[in-house]
């Protein structure tokens, strides 16, 4: 039996994960962070490459994708329910901290761009929902590729300057005009790269509802999505 899916897509630093987590909690759903699984695969790749003498370098220069995925299967990489969301496990141990390490962050974009890895992740995400769980999933291709039949699709956006300010605040970094402009330029470049990539490009699904949060408070944007979801949930 399949559960209900709410898909939240959008560009980098648009607040997808924090919004999805809050929406899931309000609805009694589970928050499923697709990025956690990509980070898990990247962690596997780095550890497997280090075991073959490739520590500190690009794991894709040492290993092919099939080898990485075999290791992910052998080591039992998975996401398991944990309260209102999921935790990443590897070899039976939680690795939520390890998958957020700087080395993983530095390589996750390249690893997640490999088509066979994306399909492996997509299959595991779909299997989670087929287990009957109601989930809010965030990413960049959730409504277009992973769950095209989602109950509700939201495309979350904000201006590059707004996203830059929020990202700097999250980091605890200074948010003077020059720093915000520099971060906004980096985000705009990331938007162009994500929108033009050959595999699963960032784009708004035709039936997605756009939500520009440039001038919205966090609570307001969450409530708008929750209200939309409640009109579509089975009675």
Buried (B, 14 or more C-beta within 10 A) or exposed (E): EEBBBBBBBBBBBBBBBBBBBBBBBBBEBBBBBBBBBBBBBBBBBBBBBBEEEBEEEBBBEBBEBEBBBBBBEEBEBBBEBBEBBBBBBBEEEEBBEBBEBEBBEEBBBBBBBBEEBBBBBBEBBBEBBEEEBBBBBBBBBBBBBBBBEBBBBBBBBBBBBBBBBBBBEEEEEEBEEEBBEEBBEBBBEBBEBBEEEEEBBBBBBEEBBEBBBEEBEEEEBBBBBBEBBEEEEEE
